[in-house]
Amino acid sequence: MVTIDQYIEENKERFLAELFELIRIPSISSEAAHKPDMYRCAEKWKTFLLEAGADRAEVYETEGNPVTYGEKIIDPALPTVLVYGHMDVMPVDPLDLWDTDPFEPVIKDGKIWARGADDDKGQAFMHAKAFEYMVKTNTLKCNVKFMIEGEEEIGSPNLPEFCRENKEMLKADVILVSDTSMIAPDVPSITTGLRGLAYWEIEMTGPNADLHSGLFGGAVANPINVLCKMIGGMIDDKGRVNIPGFYDDVLEISTEERAKMAKAPFDAVAYKKSLGVKALYGEKGYSPNEHTGIRPTFDICGIWSGYTGEGAKTVLPSVAYAKVSCRLVPNQQHDKIARLFQEYFKAITPEYVKAKVTYLHGGPSYVCPIDLPAYKAAEKAYGEVYGKQPIPVRSGGSIPIIATFEEVLGIKSVLMGFGLGSDAIHSPNENYPLEQFFNGIRTIPLFYKYFTAE
């Protein structure tokens, strides 16, 4: 039988040529002008899935951008893996910071340089090629379904409804996702948790017009001062959030998983140097990796008011604004946290100002148990390719649709990411190492092998 290494070697030029066809399509979901490109990309995915061995593939309409679905059903009685990925990419601005054309992929220094090279065209395409290998060599021992959406970069607004409407079609035992990163090329890791999100905008109003700070200052409350004091007081001296009830539902992780997470290499000196800070800050009793992975936060994302032009203007502003967010951990419900913050902020607002808090958006957190059979299969697969056991990692970021899958479809997701922190996703000069791309194709069939083992 042809081995996966032989198959990659014989077909790697074709693999890259096909991936580059996807990358050249500027499928930017946030820009209406690229709507036709979303359909071009969806059709291209349909073609590639059929060529890889899918029994059928279709492009489905949503209220927004399309979804490409494909499947190969060997036997309905066998386990089913649902592969999720996204075809849309982030905007490329600022264009002048790119060293190459973002939609004309280039290989240099052992990496693919282009928008979507990693996030998520490169990573999603690994699954199509791994699937192709298993079909061609008759080593696929379960059913496989693909769902490639076109709105992940704008929050997947229409995918929950697509899942509800097609729940039977999407029925599976596990969802397999490659849209996350590893710690390092020689330190494999599996993302076992994603933080949720809650995001608000605050409008703080004082007097009914901007005032002269000399004639009125000291007698009338400055809404900037009040707003800064109120939001600054949301964190206590131990780094904990002061909102009543904020920690009531926080899920504390097991000692076993915390010990495994602690094996992740972390150089505090290099970390501080890379950020240009002299010291790190976070909730007492937890490490920096735990601060960003397993603990919730409260952050001011933006604040503006008054005069910010050149020179001086002695003004006491009428209105001040801020945007604030919380990253949430498993069991914290974003809608509940939204309500708790709004109630608390209203309760502590003094009578000399008026506060309006608008909840802009949010999403739930997600956790994959490390004793899940599918996680164990992924763990063995990484171990065989990389020569060491992967470290479970709780990501500080959010992919709200992953939690929605569990809520709507009732299916757990395993996040088998192969990206690296240096891949500059969402930024100019996005890239993806060829070694990671091909290692992904090597690893994925092993997941299927161990997942379907008796």
C-alpha positions in Angstrom: 0.0 0.0 0.0 1.2 3.5 -0.7 2.2 5.2 2.5 1.1 8.8 3.3 4.7 10.0 2.9 4.8 8.5 -0.6 1.5 9.9 -1.5 2.5 13.4 -0.4 5.8 13.2 -2.3 4.1 12.1 -5.5 1.3 14.7 -5.2 2.8 17.7 -3.3 3.1 19.9 -6.4 -0.6 19.2 -7.3 -1.7 19.8 -3.6 0.0 23.2 -3.6 -1.4 24.2 -7.0 -4.9 23.3 -5.9 -4.5 25.2 -2.6 -3.2 28.2 -4.6 -6.4 28.2 -6.7 -8.4 28.7 -3.5 -6.0 31.3 -2.1 -6.2 33.4 -5.3 -9.9 33.9 -4.8 -10.2 37.1 -2.6 -13.1 35.7 -0.5 -13.3 38.6 2.0 -16.6 38.1 3.8 -16.7 41.5 5.5 -16.7 43.4 2.1 -19.8 43.3 0.0 -17.9 43.8 -3.2 -16.4 40.3 -2.7 -19.8 38.5 -2.6 -19.2 36.9 -6.0 -15.9 35.7 -4.8 -17.6 33.9 -2.0 -19.6 31.9 -4.5 -16.5 31.2 -6.6 -14.7 29.9 -3.6 -17.7 27.7 -2.6 -17.9 26.2 -6.0 -14.1 25.6 -6.0 -14.5 23.7 -2.7 -17.3 21.7 -4.2 -15.1 20.6 -7.1 -12.1 19.7 -4.8 -14.3 17.6 -2.5 -15.8 15.7 -5.4 -12.3 15.1 -6.9 -11.0 14.0 -3.5 -13.7 11.2 -3.3 -16.9 12.7 -1.9 -20.0 10.9 -3.0 -21.8 14.2 -3.3 -21.1 17.9 -2.7 -23.4 20.9 -2.9 -23.3 24.7 -2.4 -26.1 25.8 0.0 -27.5 29.2 0.2 -27.9 31.1 3.5 -29.1 34.6 4.3 -25.5 35.6 3.9 -22.6 33.8 2.2 -22.8 30.2 1.0 -21.9 26.9 2.7 -20.2 24.1 0.8 -21.3 20.6 2.1 -19.8 17.3 1.0 -20.0 13.7 2.3 -18.9 10.2 1.8 -21.1 7.6 3.5 -19.5 4.2 3.6 -22.0 2.7 6.0 -24.6 4.6 8.1 -23.8 2.2 11.0 -20.2 3.3 11.1 -19.0 6.4 13.1 -19.1 9.7 11.3 -16.6 12.6 11.4 -17.8 16.1 10.4 -15.0 18.3 9.2 -15.6 22.1 9.7 -13.6 24.8 8.1 -14.1 28.3 6.6 -13.4 29.7 3.1 -13.6 33.4 4.0 -10.6 35.5 4.9 -9.8 38.7 6.7 -9.3 42.0 4.7 -5.8 42.7 3.7 -5.4 46.3 4.8 -2.9 47.9 5.2 -1.8 46.7 1.8 1.4 48.7 1.8 2.7 46.5 4.7 2.6 43.3 2.6 5.9 42.2 1.0 4.0 40.3 -1.7 0.5 40.3 -3.3 -1.8 38.9 -0.6 -3.8 36.9 -3.2 -0.9 35.7 -5.3 0.7 33.0 -3.1 4.5 32.8 -3.0 6.7 30.1 -1.5 9.9 31.4 0.2 11.8 30.5 3.3 9.9 27.2 3.4 6.6 29.0 3.9 3.5 29.9 1.8 2.9 33.7 2.0 -0.6 34.8 1.2 -3.9 35.8 2.8 -5.6 32.6 3.9 -2.4 30.5 3.7 -3.0 29.4 7.3 -6.4 30.9 8.3 -8.2 28.8 7.1 -7.7 27.8 3.5 -4.3 26.1 4.2 -5.5 24.3 7.3 -8.9 23.3 6.0 -7.4 22.0 2.7 -5.2 19.6 4.7 -8.4 17.7 5.5 -9.4 17.4 1.8 -6.0 16.0 0.9 -5.9 13.6 3.9 -9.4 12.4 2.9 -8.3 12.0 -0.7 -5.4 9.8 0.5 -7.7 7.6 2.6 -10.2 7.2 -0.2 -7.6 6.4 -2.8 -5.9 3.8 -0.6 -9.1 2.3 0.7 -8.1 3.1 4.3 -11.1 5.2 5.2 -13.0 3.3 7.9 -15.8 5.7 8.8 -18.1 8.2 7.2 -16.9 11.7 6.5 -18.8 15.0 6.1 -17.5 18.4 5.2 -19.0 21.8 6.1 -17.0 24.7 4.8 -18.7 28.1 5.6 -18.2 31.6 4.3 -18.8 33.8 7.3 -16.4 32.7 10.1 -14.4 36.0 10.0 -17.6 38.0 10.6 -18.9 35.8 13.4 -20.8 33.1 11.5 -24.1 34.9 11.8 -26.0 32.5 9.5 -24.4 29.2 10.3 -26.5 28.4 13.5 -29.6 28.6 11.4 -28.0 26.5 8.7 -27.2 23.9 11.3 -30.7 23.9 12.7 -32.3 23.5 9.3 -29.9 20.7 8.3 -29.5 19.0 11.7 -30.1 15.5 10.2 -27.7 16.0 7.3 -25.0 17.2 9.7 -25.4 14.3 12.2 -22.0 13.0 13.3 -20.1 11.6 16.2 -17.4 14.3 16.4 -16.5 17.6 14.6 -12.9 17.9 13.5 -11.5 21.4 13.1 -8.1 22.8 12.1 -8.4 26.6 12.7 -6.1 26.9 15.7 -2.3 26.8 16.4 0.4 24.7 18.0 2.8 26.0 20.6 5.8 25.5 18.3 6.9 23.4 15.3 8.5 20.9 17.8 5.9 21.3 20.6 2.6 19.9 19.4 -0.5 20.9 21.2 -4.3 20.5 21.0 -6.6 23.4 21.9 -9.0 22.0 24.5 -10.8 25.2 25.3 -11.9 28.5 23.9 -12.9 31.5 25.9 -16.3 33.1 25.3 -16.9 36.8 24.8 -19.2 39.6 26.0 -18.8 43.1 24.5 -20.5 46.4 25.4 -20.4 50.1 24.5 -20.9 52.6 27.3 -22.2 56.2 26.8 -21.7 58.4 29.8 -23.5 61.8 29.7 -22.9 64.7 32.1 -24.0 68.3 31.2 -26.2 68.9 28.1 -23.4 70.6 26.2 -19.6 70.9 26.3 -18.6 73.4 28.9 -15.7 75.7 29.7 -13.5 73.8 32.1 -12.5 76.9 34.0 -16.0 78.4 34.4 -17.7 75.0 35.3 -14.9 72.7 36.3 -15.2 71.6 39.9 -18.9 72.3 40.1 -20.1 69.9 37.3 -19.0 66.3 37.0 -16.7 65.5 34.1 -18.1 62.4 32.4 -14.6 61.3 31.3 -13.4 61.4 35.0 -16.5 59.5 36.2 -16.3 56.9 33.4 -12.6 56.2 33.9 -13.1 55.8 37.7 -16.0 53.4 37.2 -14.5 51.1 34.6 -11.1 51.3 36.3 -12.7 50.0 39.5 -14.0 46.9 37.8 -10.7 45.1 38.7 -9.5 44.7 42.3 -5.9 44.7 43.5 -5.8 40.9 43.1 -6.7 41.1 39.4 -10.2 39.8 40.0 -13.4 41.3 38.3 -15.6 43.1 40.8 -19.0 42.5 39.1 -21.2 40.7 41.6 -21.9 37.1 40.5 -19.2 37.2 37.9 -17.4 34.1 39.1 -20.4 32.1 40.2 -20.4 29.7 37.2 -16.7 29.6 36.5 -15.6 26.0 35.8 -12.4 25.1 37.7 -10.3 22.7 35.6 -8.9 19.5 37.0 -5.5 19.2 38.7 -4.5 16.7 36.0 -5.2 19.0 33.1 -3.6 22.0 34.9 -0.5 19.9 35.4 -0.4 18.9 31.7 -0.9 22.6 30.7 2.0 23.5 32.9 4.3 21.5 30.6 4.0 24.1 27.9 7.3 25.9 27.6 7.1 29.5 28.6 10.0 32.0 28.8 8.8 34.9 30.9 11.8 37.1 30.1 11.5 36.6 26.3 7.7 37.1 26.5 8.1 40.4 28.3 10.8 41.5 25.9 8.7 40.7 22.9 5.9 42.9 24.3 8.1 45.7 25.5 6.9 45.5 29.1 8.9 45.3 32.3 6.5 43.1 34.2 3.4 40.9 33.6 0.1 41.4 35.3 -2.8 39.0 36.1 -5.0 37.4 38.6 -3.1 36.2 41.6 -2.6 32.5 42.0 -2.3 31.7 38.3 0.4 31.5 35.7 0.5 33.8 32.5 -0.6 30.8 30.4 -3.5 30.2 32.8 -4.4 33.9 32.8 -5.0 33.8 29.0 -6.5 30.3 28.9 -8.6 29.4 31.9 -9.5 32.6 33.7 -12.0 35.3 32.7 -11.1 38.9 32.1 -12.4 42.5 32.0 -10.8 44.9 29.5 -11.3 48.4 28.2 -11.0 48.1 24.4 -11.4 51.7 23.6 -12.3 55.1 25.2 -12.9 58.5 23.7 -14.3 61.9 24.5 -13.5 65.6 24.6 -10.8 67.3 22.7 -8.0 65.2 21.1 -6.8 67.6 18.4 -3.5 69.5 18.2 -2.8 71.9 21.0 -5.0 72.7 23.9 -8.7 73.3 24.3 -10.0 73.7 27.9 -13.3 71.8 27.6 -15.4 69.8 30.0 -17.1 67.4 27.6 -20.8 66.5 27.6 -20.4 62.9 26.7 -17.7 60.2 27.1 -17.7 56.7 25.5 -16.0 53.4 26.1 -16.0 49.9 24.6 -15.4 47.1 27.1 -15.2 43.4 26.9 -15.0 40.2 29.0 -13.4 37.0 27.9 -15.3 34.2 29.5 -14.5 30.6 30.5 -16.5 27.4 30.5 -19.9 27.6 32.3 -20.0 31.4 32.2 -23.0 32.4 30.0 -22.4 35.5 27.9 -26.0 36.7 28.1 -26.0 36.3 31.9 -22.6 38.2 32.2 -24.0 40.9 29.9 -27.0 41.4 32.3 -24.9 41.3 35.4 -22.5 44.0 34.1 -25.4 46.2 32.9 -27.2 45.9 36.3 -24.0 46.5 38.3 -22.9 49.5 36.2 -26.3 51.1 36.5 -26.3 50.5 40.3 -22.9 52.3 40.8 -23.6 55.2 38.4 -23.8 58.4 40.5 -26.7 60.8 40.0 -24.6 63.5 38.5 -24.2 61.6 35.2 -26.4 59.3 33.1 -25.1 55.9 31.8 -26.3 54.0 28.8 -24.8 50.5 28.4 -25.5 48.7 25.1 -24.6 45.0 24.7 -23.1 44.7 21.2 -22.4 41.0 20.9 -21.1 37.9 22.6 -20.5 34.2 22.3 -20.2 31.1 24.6 -17.0 29.4 25.6 -16.1 25.8 24.8 -14.2 23.0 26.4 -13.2 19.6 25.1 -12.6 17.0 27.8 -9.1 15.4 27.6 -10.7 12.0 28.2 -12.9 12.2 25.2 -12.2 9.2 22.8 -11.8 11.6 19.9 -9.3 13.7 21.9 -7.3 10.6 22.7 -7.3 9.7 19.0 -5.9 13.1 18.1 -3.4 12.8 20.9 -2.0 9.5 19.5 -2.0 10.9 16.0 0.1 14.0 17.0 2.4 11.8 19.0 3.1 9.5 16.1 4.0 12.3 13.7 5.8 14.7 16.0 7.4 12.1 18.3 6.0 13.6 21.5 2.7 13.9 23.3 0.7 17.0 22.5 0.1 19.5 25.3 -3.5 20.5 26.0 -3.9 24.2 25.6 -6.8 26.5 26.6 -6.8 29.3 24.0 -7.5 32.9 25.1 -9.4 33.6 21.9 -12.9 32.8 20.9 -14.5 30.8 18.1 -18.2 31.2 19.1 -19.5 28.8 16.4 -17.7 25.9 18.1 -19.8 26.2 21.2 -22.9 26.7 18.9 -22.2 23.3 17.3 -22.4 21.7 20.7 -25.6 23.6 21.5 -27.4 23.1 18.2 -26.0 19.8 16.9 -25.1 18.2 20.2 -21.6 17.3 19.0 -18.2 17.9 20.6 -15.4 19.4 18.5 -11.7 18.4 18.5 -9.5 21.3 17.5 -6.5 19.8 15.7 -4.7 23.0 14.7 -1.3 23.1 12.9 -0.8 26.9 12.7 2.0 28.7 14.5 2.0 32.0 16.4 4.4 33.4 13.8 1.9 32.8 10.9 0.6 36.4 11.2 -3.0 35.4 10.6 -5.3 38.5 10.2 -2.2 40.6 9.6 0.0 41.6 6.7 2.3 38.9 5.4 0.2 35.9 6.6 2.2 32.7 6.1 2.0 29.0 6.7 5.1 26.7 6.9 5.1 23.9 4.3 6.3 21.5 7.0 3.1 22.2 9.0 0.9 21.9 6.0 2.3 18.5 5.1 2.5 17.3 8.7 -1.2 18.1 9.0 -1.9 15.8 6.0 0.2 13.1 7.7 -1.5 13.5 11.1 -5.2 13.6 10.1 -5.4 10.0 8.7 -3.9 8.8 11.9 -6.7 10.5 13.8 -9.2 8.4 11.7 -7.2 5.3 12.3 -7.2 5.6 16.1 -10.8 7.1 16.2 -12.2 4.0 14.5 -10.0 1.4 16.2 -11.9 -1.4 17.9 
